[in-house]
Amino acid sequence: MKKLVLAILLVLFFSSITEAGPLAYAICQTACNAGWVACYAAGGLVAGTVTGGVGAPVAAILCNVAQGACMAACAAVILAPTP
């Protein structure tokens, strides 16, 4: 139990002196990807199994456009320093 408390305290200490820009970027991208998978599931599709092209379902295209917009919004997050 003491080792767990020590580990938690060390993580809290070191996280207070780091920049969280890259971490926030990773979290943002993860949220975008989770939303993309949920969007595919809502459209009755399985993420990663649809190829682009003329025969692609409209739901897949819309989900991909939304994911692209989400990822573009994440790009600004990495540039913003977060103390």
PDB file with SEQRES, HELIX, SHEET and CRYST1 records, atoms N, CA, C and O in Angstrom:
SEQRES   1 A   83  MET LYS LYS LEU VAL LEU ALA ILE LEU LEU VAL LEU PHE          
SEQRES   2 A   83  PHE SER SER ILE THR GLU ALA GLY PRO LEU ALA TYR ALA          
SEQRES   3 A   83  ILE CYS GLN THR ALA CYS ASN ALA GLY TRP VAL ALA CYS          
SEQRES   4 A   83  TYR ALA ALA GLY GLY LEU VAL ALA GLY THR VAL THR GLY          
SEQRES   5 A   83  GLY VAL GLY ALA PRO VAL ALA ALA ILE LEU CYS ASN VAL          
SEQRES   6 A   83  ALA GLN GLY ALA CYS MET ALA ALA CYS ALA ALA VAL ILE          
SEQRES   7 A   83  LEU ALA PRO THR PRO                                          
HELIX    1 AA1 LYS A    2  SER A   15  1                                  14    
HELIX    2 AA2 GLY A   21  ALA A   42  1                                  22    
HELIX    3 AA3 VAL A   58  LEU A   79  1                                  22    
CRYST1    1.000    1.000    1.000  90.00  90.00  90.00 P 1           1          
ATOM      1  N   MET A   1       0.830  -1.196   0.000  1.00  0.00           N  
ATOM      2  CA  MET A   1       0.000   0.000   0.000  1.00  0.00           C  
ATOM      3  C   MET A   1       0.871   1.255   0.000  1.00  0.00           C  
ATOM      4  O   MET A   1       0.556   2.243  -0.663  1.00  0.00           O  
ATOM      5  N   LYS A   2       1.982   1.198   0.762  1.00  0.00           N  
ATOM      6  CA  LYS A   2       2.866   2.361   0.819  1.00  0.00           C  
ATOM      7  C   LYS A   2       3.498   2.641  -0.544  1.00  0.00           C  
ATOM      8  O   LYS A   2       3.691   3.797  -0.920  1.00  0.00           O  
ATOM      9  N   LYS A   3       3.817   1.575  -1.280  1.00  0.00           N  
ATOM     10  CA  LYS A   3       4.411   1.766  -2.605  1.00  0.00           C  
ATOM     11  C   LYS A   3       3.416   2.411  -3.561  1.00  0.00           C  
ATOM     12  O   LYS A   3       3.795   3.235  -4.393  1.00  0.00           O  
ATOM     13  N   LEU A   4       2.150   2.039  -3.443  1.00  0.00           N  
ATOM     14  CA  LEU A   4       1.121   2.625  -4.295  1.00  0.00           C  
ATOM     15  C   LEU A   4       0.965   4.110  -4.005  1.00  0.00           C  
ATOM     16  O   LEU A   4       0.879   4.923  -4.925  1.00  0.00           O  
ATOM     17  N   VAL A   5       0.930   4.460  -2.732  1.00  0.00           N  
ATOM     18  CA  VAL A   5       0.797   5.869  -2.346  1.00  0.00           C  
ATOM     19  C   VAL A   5       2.010   6.655  -2.833  1.00  0.00           C  
ATOM     20  O   VAL A   5       1.874   7.767  -3.344  1.00  0.00           O  
ATOM     21  N   LEU A   6       3.194   6.072  -2.674  1.00  0.00           N  
ATOM     22  CA  LEU A   6       4.412   6.737  -3.136  1.00  0.00           C  
ATOM     23  C   LEU A   6       4.385   6.933  -4.650  1.00  0.00           C  
ATOM     24  O   LEU A   6       4.751   7.998  -5.147  1.00  0.00           O  
ATOM     25  N   ALA A   7       3.958   5.921  -5.370  1.00  0.00           N  
ATOM     26  CA  ALA A   7       3.880   6.027  -6.827  1.00  0.00           C  
ATOM     27  C   ALA A   7       2.903   7.118  -7.249  1.00  0.00           C  
ATOM     28  O   ALA A   7       3.197   7.898  -8.155  1.00  0.00           O  
ATOM     29  N   ILE A   8       1.759   7.179  -6.606  1.00  0.00           N  
ATOM     30  CA  ILE A   8       0.764   8.213  -6.925  1.00  0.00           C  
ATOM     31  C   ILE A   8       1.316   9.599  -6.635  1.00  0.00           C  
ATOM     32  O   ILE A   8       1.133  10.520  -7.431  1.00  0.00           O  
ATOM     33  N   LEU A   9       1.990   9.754  -5.504  1.00  0.00           N  
ATOM     34  CA  LEU A   9       2.571  11.053  -5.160  1.00  0.00           C  
ATOM     35  C   LEU A   9       3.654  11.463  -6.156  1.00  0.00           C  
ATOM     36  O   LEU A   9       3.742  12.634  -6.526  1.00  0.00           O  
ATOM     37  N   LEU A  10       4.472  10.514  -6.591  1.00  0.00           N  
ATOM     38  CA  LEU A  10       5.502  10.833  -7.578  1.00  0.00           C  
ATOM     39  C   LEU A  10       4.894  11.259  -8.909  1.00  0.00           C  
ATOM     40  O   LEU A  10       5.364  12.211  -9.533  1.00  0.00           O  
ATOM     41  N   VAL A  11       3.865  10.568  -9.337  1.00  0.00           N  
ATOM     42  CA  VAL A  11       3.194  10.941 -10.588  1.00  0.00           C  
ATOM     43  C   VAL A  11       2.603  12.338 -10.475  1.00  0.00           C  
ATOM     44  O   VAL A  11       2.735  13.146 -11.394  1.00  0.00           O  
ATOM     45  N   LEU A  12       1.956  12.623  -9.359  1.00  0.00           N  
ATOM     46  CA  LEU A  12       1.370  13.954  -9.171  1.00  0.00           C  
ATOM     47  C   LEU A  12       2.443  15.034  -9.132  1.00  0.00           C  
ATOM     48  O   LEU A  12       2.262  16.116  -9.690  1.00  0.00           O  
ATOM     49  N   PHE A  13       3.556  14.739  -8.475  1.00  0.00           N  
ATOM     50  CA  PHE A  13       4.639  15.718  -8.387  1.00  0.00           C  
ATOM     51  C   PHE A  13       5.225  16.020  -9.762  1.00  0.00           C  
ATOM     52  O   PHE A  13       5.364  17.182 -10.143  1.00  0.00           O  
ATOM     53  N   PHE A  14       5.569  14.966 -10.505  1.00  0.00           N  
ATOM     54  CA  PHE A  14       6.199  15.179 -11.799  1.00  0.00           C  
ATOM     55  C   PHE A  14       5.227  15.707 -12.844  1.00  0.00           C  
ATOM     56  O   PHE A  14       5.650  16.387 -13.779  1.00  0.00           O  
ATOM     57  N   SER A  15       3.961  15.418 -12.716  1.00  0.00           N  
ATOM     58  CA  SER A  15       3.005  15.934 -13.692  1.00  0.00           C  
ATOM     59  C   SER A  15       2.765  17.424 -13.515  1.00  0.00           C  
ATOM     60  O   SER A  15       2.304  18.091 -14.441  1.00  0.00           O  
ATOM     61  N   SER A  16       3.070  17.949 -12.346  1.00  0.00           N  
ATOM     62  CA  SER A  16       2.856  19.374 -12.122  1.00  0.00           C  
ATOM     63  C   SER A  16       3.961  20.226 -12.737  1.00  0.00           C  
ATOM     64  O   SER A  16       3.808  21.441 -12.855  1.00  0.00           O  
ATOM     65  N   ILE A  17       5.067  19.606 -13.129  1.00  0.00           N  
ATOM     66  CA  ILE A  17       6.173  20.389 -13.688  1.00  0.00           C  
ATOM     67  C   ILE A  17       6.411  20.077 -15.168  1.00  0.00           C  
ATOM     68  O   ILE A  17       7.479  20.381 -15.698  1.00  0.00           O  
ATOM     69  N   THR A  18       5.441  19.483 -15.829  1.00  0.00           N  
ATOM     70  CA  THR A  18       5.599  19.143 -17.239  1.00  0.00           C  
ATOM     71  C   THR A  18       4.610  19.921 -18.091  1.00  0.00           C  
ATOM     72  O   THR A  18       3.612  20.444 -17.596  1.00  0.00           O  
ATOM     73  N   GLU A  19       4.904  19.983 -19.356  1.00  0.00           N  
ATOM     74  CA  GLU A  19       3.975  20.569 -20.308  1.00  0.00           C  
ATOM     75  C   GLU A  19       3.013  19.476 -20.756  1.00  0.00           C  
ATOM     76  O   GLU A  19       3.442  18.371 -21.086  1.00  0.00           O  
ATOM     77  N   ALA A  20       1.740  19.768 -20.769  1.00  0.00           N  
ATOM     78  CA  ALA A  20       0.746  18.748 -21.102  1.00  0.00           C  
ATOM     79  C   ALA A  20       0.238  18.868 -22.530  1.00  0.00           C  
ATOM     80  O   ALA A  20      -0.724  18.194 -22.899  1.00  0.00           O  
ATOM     81  N   GLY A  21       0.865  19.713 -23.339  1.00  0.00           N  
ATOM     82  CA  GLY A  21       0.427  19.853 -24.718  1.00  0.00           C  
ATOM     83  C   GLY A  21       0.373  18.532 -25.471  1.00  0.00           C  
ATOM     84  O   GLY A  21      -0.669  18.193 -26.033  1.00  0.00           O  
ATOM     85  N   PRO A  22       1.481  17.771 -25.497  1.00  0.00           N  
ATOM     86  CA  PRO A  22       1.449  16.477 -26.196  1.00  0.00           C  
ATOM     87  C   PRO A  22       0.468  15.485 -25.575  1.00  0.00           C  
ATOM     88  O   PRO A  22      -0.157  14.706 -26.295  1.00  0.00           O  
ATOM     89  N   LEU A  23       0.327  15.503 -24.270  1.00  0.00           N  
ATOM     90  CA  LEU A  23      -0.621  14.607 -23.616  1.00  0.00           C  
ATOM     91  C   LEU A  23      -2.053  14.994 -23.979  1.00  0.00           C  
ATOM     92  O   LEU A  23      -2.878  14.128 -24.267  1.00  0.00           O  
ATOM     93  N   ALA A  24      -2.342  16.276 -23.966  1.00  0.00           N  
ATOM     94  CA  ALA A  24      -3.680  16.733 -24.341  1.00  0.00           C  
ATOM     95  C   ALA A  24      -3.975  16.394 -25.802  1.00  0.00           C  
ATOM     96  O   ALA A  24      -5.107  16.059 -26.151  1.00  0.00           O  
ATOM     97  N   TYR A  25      -2.954  16.481 -26.649  1.00  0.00           N  
ATOM     98  CA  TYR A  25      -3.107  16.127 -28.066  1.00  0.00           C  
ATOM     99  C   TYR A  25      -3.452  14.650 -28.217  1.00  0.00           C  
ATOM    100  O   TYR A  25      -4.335  14.288 -28.995  1.00  0.00           O  
ATOM    101  N   ALA A  26      -2.760  13.806 -27.476  1.00  0.00           N  
ATOM    102  CA  ALA A  26      -3.028  12.361 -27.535  1.00  0.00           C  
ATOM    103  C   ALA A  26      -4.430  12.041 -27.039  1.00  0.00           C  
ATOM    104  O   ALA A  26      -5.116  11.197 -27.616  1.00  0.00           O  
ATOM    105  N   ILE A  27      -4.853  12.703 -25.986  1.00  0.00           N  
ATOM    106  CA  ILE A  27      -6.205  12.491 -25.455  1.00  0.00           C  
ATOM    107  C   ILE A  27      -7.243  12.957 -26.470  1.00  0.00           C  
ATOM    108  O   ILE A  27      -8.265  12.301 -26.669  1.00  0.00           O  
ATOM    109  N   CYS A  28      -6.977  14.083 -27.106  1.00  0.00           N  
ATOM    110  CA  CYS A  28      -7.903  14.610 -28.114  1.00  0.00           C  
ATOM    111  C   CYS A  28      -8.025  13.648 -29.290  1.00  0.00           C  
ATOM    112  O   CYS A  28      -9.131  13.379 -29.760  1.00  0.00           O  
ATOM    113  N   GLN A  29      -6.896  13.127 -29.768  1.00  0.00           N  
ATOM    114  CA  GLN A  29      -6.945  12.179 -30.880  1.00  0.00           C  
ATOM    115  C   GLN A  29      -7.660  10.891 -30.488  1.00  0.00           C  
ATOM    116  O   GLN A  29      -8.387  10.310 -31.294  1.00  0.00           O  
ATOM    117  N   THR A  30      -7.457  10.451 -29.268  1.00  0.00           N  
ATOM    118  CA  THR A  30      -8.147   9.250 -28.792  1.00  0.00           C  
ATOM    119  C   THR A  30      -9.651   9.470 -28.776  1.00  0.00           C  
ATOM    120  O   THR A  30     -10.417   8.583 -29.154  1.00  0.00           O  
ATOM    121  N   ALA A  31     -10.073  10.648 -28.341  1.00  0.00           N  
ATOM    122  CA  ALA A  31     -11.501  10.965 -28.333  1.00  0.00           C  
ATOM    123  C   ALA A  31     -12.050  11.008 -29.762  1.00  0.00           C  
ATOM    124  O   ALA A  31     -13.164  10.548 -30.013  1.00  0.00           O  
ATOM    125  N   CYS A  32     -11.276  11.553 -30.687  1.00  0.00           N  
ATOM    126  CA  CYS A  32     -11.709  11.577 -32.096  1.00  0.00           C  
ATOM    127  C   CYS A  32     -11.879  10.161 -32.634  1.00  0.00           C  
ATOM    128  O   CYS A  32     -12.860   9.859 -33.314  1.00  0.00           O  
ATOM    129  N   ASN A  33     -10.926   9.307 -32.327  1.00  0.00           N  
ATOM    130  CA  ASN A  33     -10.996   7.931 -32.822  1.00  0.00           C  
ATOM    131  C   ASN A  33     -12.148   7.163 -32.191  1.00  0.00           C  
ATOM    132  O   ASN A  33     -12.806   6.371 -32.866  1.00  0.00           O  
ATOM    133  N   ALA A  34     -12.398   7.386 -30.909  1.00  0.00           N  
ATOM    134  CA  ALA A  34     -13.532   6.726 -30.252  1.00  0.00           C  
ATOM    135  C   ALA A  34     -14.849   7.197 -30.871  1.00  0.00           C  
ATOM    136  O   ALA A  34     -15.769   6.404 -31.070  1.00  0.00           O  
ATOM    137  N   GLY A  35     -14.927   8.491 -31.170  1.00  0.00           N  
ATOM    138  CA  GLY A  35     -16.121   9.018 -31.827  1.00  0.00           C  
ATOM    139  C   GLY A  35     -16.302   8.450 -33.219  1.00  0.00           C  
ATOM    140  O   GLY A  35     -17.429   8.195 -33.645  1.00  0.00           O  
ATOM    141  N   TRP A  36     -15.202   8.249 -33.934  1.00  0.00           N  
ATOM    142  CA  TRP A  36     -15.250   7.673 -35.279  1.00  0.00           C  
ATOM    143  C   TRP A  36     -15.763   6.237 -35.241  1.00  0.00           C  
ATOM    144  O   TRP A  36     -16.590   5.846 -36.064  1.00  0.00           O  
ATOM    145  N   VAL A  37     -15.273   5.460 -34.290  1.00  0.00           N  
ATOM    146  CA  VAL A  37     -15.733   4.073 -34.149  1.00  0.00           C  
ATOM    147  C   VAL A  37     -17.215   4.045 -33.786  1.00  0.00           C  
ATOM    148  O   VAL A  37     -17.969   3.227 -34.314  1.00  0.00           O  
ATOM    149  N   ALA A  38     -17.634   4.938 -32.885  1.00  0.00           N  
ATOM    150  CA  ALA A  38     -19.048   5.003 -32.503  1.00  0.00           C  
ATOM    151  C   ALA A  38     -19.913   5.431 -33.686  1.00  0.00           C  
ATOM    152  O   ALA A  38     -21.025   4.932 -33.859  1.00  0.00           O  
ATOM    153  N   CYS A  39     -19.407   6.349 -34.494  1.00  0.00           N  
ATOM    154  CA  CYS A  39     -20.141   6.800 -35.683  1.00  0.00           C  
ATOM    155  C   CYS A  39     -20.321   5.652 -36.666  1.00  0.00           C  
ATOM    156  O   CYS A  39     -21.408   5.465 -37.212  1.00  0.00           O  
ATOM    157  N   TYR A  40     -19.273   4.892 -36.891  1.00  0.00           N  
ATOM    158  CA  TYR A  40     -19.373   3.726 -37.772  1.00  0.00           C  
ATOM    159  C   TYR A  40     -20.384   2.730 -37.224  1.00  0.00           C  
ATOM    160  O   TYR A  40     -21.217   2.211 -37.966  1.00  0.00           O  
ATOM    161  N   ALA A  41     -20.309   2.467 -35.933  1.00  0.00           N  
ATOM    162  CA  ALA A  41     -21.234   1.503 -35.322  1.00  0.00           C  
ATOM    163  C   ALA A  41     -22.670   1.977 -35.460  1.00  0.00           C  
ATOM    164  O   ALA A  41     -23.568   1.173 -35.713  1.00  0.00           O  
ATOM    165  N   ALA A  42     -22.898   3.285 -35.294  1.00  0.00           N  
ATOM    166  CA  ALA A  42     -24.251   3.824 -35.438  1.00  0.00           C  
ATOM    167  C   ALA A  42     -24.753   3.674 -36.873  1.00  0.00           C  
ATOM    168  O   ALA A  42     -25.956   3.560 -37.105  1.00  0.00           O  
ATOM    169  N   GLY A  43     -23.834   3.673 -37.826  1.00  0.00           N  
ATOM    170  CA  GLY A  43     -24.206   3.492 -39.229  1.00  0.00           C  
ATOM    171  C   GLY A  43     -24.279   2.030 -39.642  1.00  0.00           C  
ATOM    172  O   GLY A  43     -24.511   1.720 -40.810  1.00  0.00           O  
ATOM    173  N   GLY A  44     -24.081   1.129 -38.679  1.00  0.00           N  
ATOM    174  CA  GLY A  44     -24.137  -0.298 -38.978  1.00  0.00           C  
ATOM    175  C   GLY A  44     -22.873  -0.824 -39.645  1.00  0.00           C  
ATOM    176  O   GLY A  44     -22.897  -1.868 -40.297  1.00  0.00           O  
ATOM    177  N   LEU A  45     -21.782  -0.107 -39.483  1.00  0.00           N  
ATOM    178  CA  LEU A  45     -20.517  -0.493 -40.111  1.00  0.00           C  
ATOM    179  C   LEU A  45     -19.512  -0.919 -39.047  1.00  0.00           C  
ATOM    180  O   LEU A  45     -19.698  -0.655 -37.859  1.00  0.00           O  
ATOM    181  N   VAL A  46     -18.463  -1.570 -39.480  1.00  0.00           N  
ATOM    182  CA  VAL A  46     -17.367  -1.941 -38.586  1.00  0.00           C  
ATOM    183  C   VAL A  46     -16.158  -1.100 -38.981  1.00  0.00           C  
ATOM    184  O   VAL A  46     -15.735  -1.109 -40.137  1.00  0.00           O  
ATOM    185  N   ALA A  47     -15.608  -0.375 -38.012  1.00  0.00           N  
ATOM    186  CA  ALA A  47     -14.477   0.506 -38.287  1.00  0.00           C  
ATOM    187  C   ALA A  47     -13.292  -0.287 -38.821  1.00  0.00           C  
ATOM    188  O   ALA A  47     -12.947  -1.346 -38.295  1.00  0.00           O  
ATOM    189  N   GLY A  48     -12.679   0.236 -39.864  1.00  0.00           N  
ATOM    190  CA  GLY A  48     -11.512  -0.390 -40.444  1.00  0.00           C  
ATOM    191  C   GLY A  48     -11.804  -1.383 -41.548  1.00  0.00           C  
ATOM    192  O   GLY A  48     -10.877  -1.950 -42.126  1.00  0.00           O  
ATOM    193  N   THR A  49     -13.076  -1.607 -41.857  1.00  0.00           N  
ATOM    194  CA  THR A  49     -13.410  -2.592 -42.887  1.00  0.00           C  
ATOM    195  C   THR A  49     -13.950  -1.964 -44.160  1.00  0.00           C  
ATOM    196  O   THR A  49     -14.184  -2.667 -45.143  1.00  0.00           O  
ATOM    197  N   VAL A  50     -14.151  -0.658 -44.158  1.00  0.00           N  
ATOM    198  CA  VAL A  50     -14.716   0.019 -45.329  1.00  0.00           C  
ATOM    199  C   VAL A  50     -13.595   0.740 -46.058  1.00  0.00           C  
ATOM    200  O   VAL A  50     -12.849   1.513 -45.457  1.00  0.00           O  
ATOM    201  N   THR A  51     -13.478   0.488 -47.346  1.00  0.00           N  
ATOM    202  CA  THR A  51     -12.495   1.215 -48.147  1.00  0.00           C  
ATOM    203  C   THR A  51     -13.188   2.386 -48.832  1.00  0.00           C  
ATOM    204  O   THR A  51     -14.378   2.325 -49.139  1.00  0.00           O  
ATOM    205  N   GLY A  52     -12.446   3.426 -49.060  1.00  0.00           N  
ATOM    206  CA  GLY A  52     -13.014   4.588 -49.723  1.00  0.00           C  
ATOM    207  C   GLY A  52     -13.239   4.321 -51.199  1.00  0.00           C  
ATOM    208  O   GLY A  52     -12.758   3.330 -51.747  1.00  0.00           O  
ATOM    209  N   GLY A  53     -13.950   5.189 -51.811  1.00  0.00           N  
ATOM    210  CA  GLY A  53     -14.203   5.038 -53.239  1.00  0.00           C  
ATOM    211  C   GLY A  53     -15.653   5.290 -53.559  1.00  0.00           C  
ATOM    212  O   GLY A  53     -16.424   5.723 -52.703  1.00  0.00           O  
ATOM    213  N   VAL A  54     -16.022   5.021 -54.790  1.00  0.00           N  
ATOM    214  CA  VAL A  54     -17.371   5.296 -55.275  1.00  0.00           C  
ATOM    215  C   VAL A  54     -18.409   4.473 -54.525  1.00  0.00           C  
ATOM    216  O   VAL A  54     -19.510   4.960 -54.266  1.00  0.00           O  
ATOM    217  N   GLY A  55     -18.081   3.242 -54.173  1.00  0.00           N  
ATOM    218  CA  GLY A  55     -19.057   2.366 -53.530  1.00  0.00           C  
ATOM    219  C   GLY A  55     -19.113   2.483 -52.022  1.00  0.00           C  
ATOM    220  O   GLY A  55     -19.807   1.699 -51.376  1.00  0.00           O  
ATOM    221  N   ALA A  56     -18.408   3.436 -51.444  1.00  0.00           N  
ATOM    222  CA  ALA A  56     -18.395   3.574 -49.986  1.00  0.00           C  
ATOM    223  C   ALA A  56     -19.750   4.068 -49.490  1.00  0.00           C  
ATOM    224  O   ALA A  56     -20.354   4.945 -50.108  1.00  0.00           O  
ATOM    225  N   PRO A  57     -20.230   3.512 -48.381  1.00  0.00           N  
ATOM    226  CA  PRO A  57     -21.504   3.978 -47.825  1.00  0.00           C  
ATOM    227  C   PRO A  57     -21.415   5.448 -47.399  1.00  0.00           C  
ATOM    228  O   PRO A  57     -20.363   5.923 -46.972  1.00  0.00           O  
ATOM    229  N   VAL A  58     -22.523   6.142 -47.522  1.00  0.00           N  
ATOM    230  CA  VAL A  58     -22.567   7.563 -47.151  1.00  0.00           C  
ATOM    231  C   VAL A  58     -22.206   7.745 -45.682  1.00  0.00           C  
ATOM    232  O   VAL A  58     -21.529   8.710 -45.326  1.00  0.00           O  
ATOM    233  N   ALA A  59     -22.654   6.825 -44.824  1.00  0.00           N  
ATOM    234  CA  ALA A  59     -22.346   6.925 -43.395  1.00  0.00           C  
ATOM    235  C   ALA A  59     -20.837   6.912 -43.165  1.00  0.00           C  
ATOM    236  O   ALA A  59     -20.331   7.650 -42.320  1.00  0.00           O  
ATOM    237  N   ALA A  60     -20.124   6.085 -43.906  1.00  0.00           N  
ATOM    238  CA  ALA A  60     -18.669   6.008 -43.753  1.00  0.00           C  
ATOM    239  C   ALA A  60     -18.012   7.320 -44.163  1.00  0.00           C  
ATOM    240  O   ALA A  60     -17.094   7.798 -43.496  1.00  0.00           O  
ATOM    241  N   ILE A  61     -18.482   7.892 -45.253  1.00  0.00           N  
ATOM    242  CA  ILE A  61     -17.922   9.165 -45.725  1.00  0.00           C  
ATOM    243  C   ILE A  61     -18.167  10.268 -44.701  1.00  0.00           C  
ATOM    244  O   ILE A  61     -17.263  11.045 -44.395  1.00  0.00           O  
ATOM    245  N   LEU A  62     -19.382  10.340 -44.174  1.00  0.00           N  
ATOM    246  CA  LEU A  62     -19.708  11.369 -43.179  1.00  0.00           C  
ATOM    247  C   LEU A  62     -18.896  11.184 -41.904  1.00  0.00           C  
ATOM    248  O   LEU A  62     -18.434  12.162 -41.315  1.00  0.00           O  
ATOM    249  N   CYS A  63     -18.719   9.942 -41.475  1.00  0.00           N  
ATOM    250  CA  CYS A  63     -17.915   9.672 -40.278  1.00  0.00           C  
ATOM    251  C   CYS A  63     -16.459  10.076 -40.506  1.00  0.00           C  
ATOM    252  O   CYS A  63     -15.817  10.628 -39.612  1.00  0.00           O  
ATOM    253  N   ASN A  64     -15.943   9.802 -41.696  1.00  0.00           N  
ATOM    254  CA  ASN A  64     -14.560  10.161 -42.006  1.00  0.00           C  
ATOM    255  C   ASN A  64     -14.366  11.674 -42.051  1.00  0.00           C  
ATOM    256  O   ASN A  64     -13.344  12.187 -41.595  1.00  0.00           O  
ATOM    257  N   VAL A  65     -15.342  12.383 -42.597  1.00  0.00           N  
ATOM    258  CA  VAL A  65     -15.262  13.845 -42.638  1.00  0.00           C  
ATOM    259  C   VAL A  65     -15.282  14.413 -41.221  1.00  0.00           C  
ATOM    260  O   VAL A  65     -14.519  15.325 -40.901  1.00  0.00           O  
ATOM    261  N   ALA A  66     -16.153  13.872 -40.378  1.00  0.00           N  
ATOM    262  CA  ALA A  66     -16.230  14.337 -38.989  1.00  0.00           C  
ATOM    263  C   ALA A  66     -14.929  14.043 -38.246  1.00  0.00           C  
ATOM    264  O   ALA A  66     -14.464  14.870 -37.461  1.00  0.00           O  
ATOM    265  N   GLN A  67     -14.345  12.882 -38.487  1.00  0.00           N  
ATOM    266  CA  GLN A  67     -13.089  12.547 -37.821  1.00  0.00           C  
ATOM    267  C   GLN A  67     -11.966  13.470 -38.295  1.00  0.00           C  
ATOM    268  O   GLN A  67     -11.129  13.889 -37.495  1.00  0.00           O  
ATOM    269  N   GLY A  68     -11.944  13.782 -39.569  1.00  0.00           N  
ATOM    270  CA  GLY A  68     -10.931  14.692 -40.087  1.00  0.00           C  
ATOM    271  C   GLY A  68     -11.030  16.073 -39.460  1.00  0.00           C  
ATOM    272  O   GLY A  68     -10.014  16.688 -39.136  1.00  0.00           O  
ATOM    273  N   ALA A  69     -12.252  16.561 -39.288  1.00  0.00           N  
ATOM    274  CA  ALA A  69     -12.452  17.865 -38.643  1.00  0.00           C  
ATOM    275  C   ALA A  69     -12.014  17.815 -37.184  1.00  0.00           C  
ATOM    276  O   ALA A  69     -11.415  18.761 -36.673  1.00  0.00           O  
ATOM    277  N   CYS A  70     -12.317  16.715 -36.527  1.00  0.00           N  
ATOM    278  CA  CYS A  70     -11.928  16.552 -35.127  1.00  0.00           C  
ATOM    279  C   CYS A  70     -10.404  16.526 -34.996  1.00  0.00           C  
ATOM    280  O   CYS A  70      -9.840  17.175 -34.115  1.00  0.00           O  
ATOM    281  N   MET A  71      -9.748  15.778 -35.872  1.00  0.00           N  
ATOM    282  CA  MET A  71      -8.281  15.699 -35.832  1.00  0.00           C  
ATOM    283  C   MET A  71      -7.645  17.057 -36.127  1.00  0.00           C  
ATOM    284  O   MET A  71      -6.622  17.404 -35.537  1.00  0.00           O  
ATOM    285  N   ALA A  72      -8.240  17.816 -37.029  1.00  0.00           N  
ATOM    286  CA  ALA A  72      -7.721  19.151 -37.333  1.00  0.00           C  
ATOM    287  C   ALA A  72      -7.835  20.062 -36.119  1.00  0.00           C  
ATOM    288  O   ALA A  72      -6.952  20.881 -35.865  1.00  0.00           O  
ATOM    289  N   ALA A  73      -8.919  19.918 -35.373  1.00  0.00           N  
ATOM    290  CA  ALA A  73      -9.076  20.716 -34.154  1.00  0.00           C  
ATOM    291  C   ALA A  73      -8.038  20.316 -33.110  1.00  0.00           C  
ATOM    292  O   ALA A  73      -7.602  21.150 -32.316  1.00  0.00           O  
ATOM    293  N   CYS A  74      -7.645  19.058 -33.106  1.00  0.00           N  
ATOM    294  CA  CYS A  74      -6.629  18.592 -32.155  1.00  0.00           C  
ATOM    295  C   CYS A  74      -5.258  19.190 -32.453  1.00  0.00           C  
ATOM    296  O   CYS A  74      -4.433  19.319 -31.548  1.00  0.00           O  
ATOM    297  N   ALA A  75      -5.009  19.551 -33.692  1.00  0.00           N  
ATOM    298  CA  ALA A  75      -3.699  20.086 -34.063  1.00  0.00           C  
ATOM    299  C   ALA A  75      -3.373  21.353 -33.285  1.00  0.00           C  
ATOM    300  O   ALA A  75      -2.212  21.595 -32.958  1.00  0.00           O  
ATOM    301  N   ALA A  76      -4.370  22.152 -32.990  1.00  0.00           N  
ATOM    302  CA  ALA A  76      -4.138  23.381 -32.226  1.00  0.00           C  
ATOM    303  C   ALA A  76      -3.805  23.081 -30.773  1.00  0.00           C  
ATOM    304  O   ALA A  76      -3.150  23.882 -30.106  1.00  0.00           O  
ATOM    305  N   VAL A  77      -4.249  21.943 -30.284  1.00  0.00           N  
ATOM    306  CA  VAL A  77      -4.042  21.595 -28.876  1.00  0.00           C  
ATOM    307  C   VAL A  77      -2.565  21.363 -28.581  1.00  0.00           C  
ATOM    308  O   VAL A  77      -2.083  21.740 -27.513  1.00  0.00           O  
ATOM    309  N   ILE A  78      -1.846  20.751 -29.506  1.00  0.00           N  
ATOM    310  CA  ILE A  78      -0.435  20.438 -29.241  1.00  0.00           C  
ATOM    311  C   ILE A  78       0.421  21.700 -29.173  1.00  0.00           C  
ATOM    312  O   ILE A  78       1.469  21.700 -28.527  1.00  0.00           O  
ATOM    313  N   LEU A  79      -0.008  22.761 -29.823  1.00  0.00           N  
ATOM    314  CA  LEU A  79       0.759  24.002 -29.814  1.00  0.00           C  
ATOM    315  C   LEU A  79       0.514  24.838 -28.570  1.00  0.00           C  
ATOM    316  O   LEU A  79       1.312  25.717 -28.245  1.00  0.00           O  
ATOM    317  N   ALA A  80      -0.575  24.571 -27.878  1.00  0.00           N  
ATOM    318  CA  ALA A  80      -0.913  25.364 -26.701  1.00  0.00           C  
ATOM    319  C   ALA A  80      -0.228  24.786 -25.464  1.00  0.00           C  
ATOM    320  O   ALA A  80      -0.525  23.655 -25.080  1.00  0.00           O  
ATOM    321  N   PRO A  81       0.676  25.527 -24.832  1.00  0.00           N  
ATOM    322  CA  PRO A  81       1.307  25.009 -23.612  1.00  0.00           C  
ATOM    323  C   PRO A  81       0.298  24.958 -22.475  1.00  0.00           C  
ATOM    324  O   PRO A  81      -0.461  25.901 -22.250  1.00  0.00           O  
ATOM    325  N   THR A  82       0.307  23.856 -21.778  1.00  0.00           N  
ATOM    326  CA  THR A  82      -0.612  23.670 -20.658  1.00  0.00           C  
ATOM    327  C   THR A  82       0.216  23.373 -19.417  1.00  0.00           C  
ATOM    328  O   THR A  82       0.756  22.273 -19.292  1.00  0.00           O  
ATOM    329  N   PRO A  83       0.328  24.314 -18.507  1.00  0.00           N  
ATOM    330  CA  PRO A  83       1.163  24.077 -17.321  1.00  0.00           C  
ATOM    331  C   PRO A  83       0.568  23.049 -16.384  1.00  0.00           C  
ATOM    332  O   PRO A  83       1.156  22.746 -15.346  1.00  0.00           O  
TER     333      PRO A  83                                                      
END                                                                             
